[in-house]
Amino acid sequence: MAHRPRPSRERALRQIERHAFEVGPALPAWQLTPLERQLLDGTATVVTDLKPVTTALHQAAPAVGEYRLSTR
């Protein structure tokens, strides 16, 4: 293999074109186990429960580039 100190855009595009036809077989639909389903449902619940908290934090936080001097 030849040493190439810098990546070549043209070489990368040729490699993609060369392997574009290698799609492979389609995977069957993944059946979730009860534990996986419970984890997904729990994650969705946590995300929806945290939405009001993150909204309040964004409102309290200073805008980007803004500096707030402490009054204490």
ABEGO torsion letter per residue (X at the ends): XBBBABBBAAAAAAAAAAAAABAEBBBBBBBBBAAAAAAAAAAAAAAAAAAAAAAAAAAABBBBGBBBBBAX
